[in-house]
Amino acid sequence: MESEQLFQRSYYRNSYNSITSASSDEELLDGAGGMMDFHTLEDDNLLDGDASVGTHYTMTNGGAINSTTHLLDLLDEPIPGVGTYDDFHTIDWVREKCKDRERHRRINSKKKESAWELAKSLYDAWSGWLVVTLTGLASGALAGFIDIAADWMADLKEGICMTAFWFNHEQCCWDSKEATFEERDKCPQWQTWADLIIGQAEGPGSYIMNYIMYIFWALSFAFLAVCLVKVFAPYACGSGIPEIKTILSGFIIRGYLGKWTLMIKTVTLVLAVASGLSLGKEGPLVHVACCCGNIFSYLFPKYSTNEAKKREVLSAASAAGVSVAFGAPIGGVLFSLEEVSYYFPLKTLWRSFFAALVAAFVLRSINPFGNSRLVLFYVEYHTPWYLFELIPFILLGVFGGLWGAFFIRANIAWCRRRKTTRFGKYPVLEVMLVAAITAVIAFPNPYTRFNTSQLIKELFTDCGPLESSSLCDYKNDMNSSKIVDDIPDRPAGTGVYSAIWQLCLALVFKIIMTVFTFGIKVPSGLFIPSMAIGAIAGRIVGIAVEQLAYYHHDWFIFKEWCEVGADCITPGLYAMVGAAACLGGVTRMTVSLVVIVFELTGGLEYIVPLMAAVMTSKWVGDAFGREGIYEAHIRLNGYPFLDAKEEFTHTTLARDVMRPRRSDPPLAVLTQDNMTVDDVESLINDTSYNGFPVIMSKESQRLVGFALRRDLTLAIENARKKQEGIVGSSRVCFAQHTPSLPAESPRPLKLRSILDMSPFTVTDQTPMEIVVDLFRKLGLRQCLVTHNGTVLGIITKKNILELLEHLKQHVEPLAPPWYYYKKRYPSSHGPNGKSRSRVDHVQLNNISEEDQEESEEEVSLLKNSMP
């Protein structure tokens, strides 16, 4: 079955060590973009076993959390490593929160003992604000460096400033007295490569030489970027947002937010943007900011020792990343809340806002663009919009939704093909090929030769008296009877029509190249390319509406509000709305996107057009699939992410999903005080499960708690090293009091401190809607399934993910309409009037074949279709 094959690969094949040891293109694994299915997760093999006939496990302390019961009875001397997690494993949110509460109580109880303890408590209380302050400072500084370096290197493809080589093209001509207003970018200080190499500034030879040098620098930057990523930090490739979302949901990816990833991503992001590839730096800036947050969190024990608390810092860091990417602090906070964060308490909202504020302040102080703004394409419009314009705005929203749906399907299909063919084994070759095609096609068209941020600035800018762009080449109409604004609507000149054709070609080029560029092994963001595509389409529509209003101002749709000689239509506004619509169609963001674009324009007047376009793009995109591009890449890579936006509408019960099944091995359990060290080690070595329920004894089988495989292994190793008398025949005791043993018996090993005393439980009749909500909202890794206090099996996070994937692939397209409206709970009696067996997967007692057949009569569509 396809659904069965989907989960046959291991996370450990993509471990960080295996990636960093790659020495060739064939050995370079996909790192951030690799196929990471959830077959051998920490949560995978949690008791995928079956209970034997006649087995009874009585539940005594169900799934509720008791404030007086700690998940960890801490020892006076904690066992090293217990409570930590391996790579590619999921954290236990409940345990981490309980650890933090215990730490907080301990600090508060000691703060009155001495001035030093009081100082430690104050340091602990303020450490959250300190870490987000440091994160904001570092994010703003790195963003300023990336902006300045990327602009300089992008201009390096065309020439160099002879007076100061560290100036980009615009800075080089600032002090020039020879530059004219119409040709402000031409000055003697700036030399093109043709001027330097062959001494010609004009003519075919100059054009060919500049063409060659443009391609040379583009390939050089791209080659250096992909080599640095391959050799030093494979996790530095891609956008990083899908992985950030997965990490914030509780997944561990060692090295993904480390110092090497930060350094290499910062450098290669500059190279990738400067190479002219159809990508942006805004998405990777979120990854850079989260790397800063992760590194600084290790300076504070409150966050370095608690994975759940560390994710609060990462949520604030992602807000800082968007703040410096778009100059939108409020939009950054909303982006973190809406798009990436899994757990977002109120204090995280305040700290996210503060981190975004600090990052924006630092970037504003650096002033990387020289315009006293946080972004290159900051614009202000002064013409109001009119009700009729909602029609083209909504049409732009439709275009954005269609573009988003097309891009997601095309890009995912290409990325899947890259993973399944030999072409994906040569990432350096792929990057060089994409860079070469991009450079060759981009150079002849001035709108594709531009840096993408400069292109968006050009398209957003309204035509004023000081603009010399081809998009502002209008004919001056001196016969207008009434001048309402300084620059009234005018007929388009030849430059405008020529620019429209060039923009149409640029639109096709950007659409095609963005599909193949997003996902290659260099840092690549999607925000700017999507905004550029929408801005091109919006500017074309805006010019068309402007000319329609000029030539047909007597039509009823224009007559009431657009007078002759008035400045009625602002094409730059259409470009802005189109950019928001396309970005919304790809990412399916709504509120945060509107606020980000609103902060770009600095005016409240255009909120309604933006809202209309963004919501339309989301509705149209959702008609073809509810997943955004980041969720699609998460599913493609097999990351264990439970999306809170998805609704579970199927009538499945916990017993239909739990493990073990009849064909599975028996349920592996530990007893409270009847097993030896050798017995426990044998159970660990003979099974691949990552956790075991602990019961009172083989006779009573009453549940005591739950022990993790990693904690058991570490505790036994630590006891052999530090405790005398611990041998293979030593009794393992999970009870509070050690049972009486013969005098000649070896010293017992007490492991109650590693026991989870309150494992979560549900009954076998619990609807899966509730179970899925428990996993999403509480961050569970597993919960036990019971029937009348008897343990039947276990549901892990992997089981939930497999169920959702199976429903998406098999049940949803096959289920008849009545399936979704049938009775939620099965009947308690069969057709012959006899009561049905209440246990589906595990037989508690010997039953006759006739009763067994009756208990299997009613089978849901899901169960029949599952392998």
Salt bridges, closest charged atoms under 4 A:
ASP25 OD1 - LYS230 NZ 2.91
ASP30 OD2 - LYS419 NZ 3.08
ASP30 OD1 - LYS521 NZ 3.19
ASP37 OD2 - ARG9 NH1 3.76
GLU42 OE1 - ARG781 NH1 2.42
ASP73 OD2 - ARG752 NE 3.85
GLU77 OE2 - LYS722 NZ 3.85
ASP86 OD1 - ARG710 NH1 2.32
ASP92 OD2 - ARG781 NH2 3.93
GLU96 OE2 - LYS99 NZ 3.57
ASP100 OD1 - ARG103 NH2 2.78
GLU102 OE1 - HIS70 NE2 3.43
GLU102 OE1 - ARG105 NH1 3.68
GLU117 OE1 - LYS120 NZ 3.92
ASP124 OD1 - ARG103 NH1 2.51
ASP147 OD1 - LYS281 NZ 3.59
GLU183 OE2 - LYS186 NZ 3.96
GLU307 OE2 - ARG254 NH1 3.85
GLU307 OE2 - LYS310 NZ 3.76
GLU307 OE1 - ARG311 NH1 2.86
GLU312 OE2 - LYS97 NZ 3.68
GLU312 OE1 - LYS309 NZ 3.32
GLU339 OE2 - LYS245 NZ 3.88
GLU339 OE1 - LYS645 NZ 3.71
GLU380 OE2 - ARG373 NH2 3.68
GLU430 OE2 - ARG418 NE 2.80
GLU563 OE1 - LYS482 NZ 3.41
ASP622 OD1 - ARG588 NH1 3.03
ASP622 OD2 - LYS618 NZ 3.23
GLU627 OE2 - ARG635 NE 2.82
GLU627 OE2 - LYS808 NZ 3.45
GLU631 OE2 - LYS245 NZ 2.53
GLU631 OE2 - LYS645 NZ 3.86
GLU646 OE2 - LYS808 NZ 3.29
GLU681 OE1 - ARG720 NH2 3.11
ASP711 OD2 - ARG95 NH1 3.01
ASP764 OD1 - HIS787 ND1 3.45
GLU769 OE2 - ARG824 NH1 2.13
GLU802 OE1 - ARG659 NH2 3.43
GLU802 OE2 - LYS798 NZ 3.40
GLU805 OE2 - ARG635 NH1 3.50
GLU812 OE2 - HIS650 NE2 3.61
ASP840 OD2 - HIS841 NE2 3.84
ASP840 OD2 - LYS863 NZ 2.76
GLU850 OE2 - LYS834 NZ 3.50
GLU856 OE2 - ARG662 NH2 3.57
GLU858 OE1 - ARG836 NH2 3.73
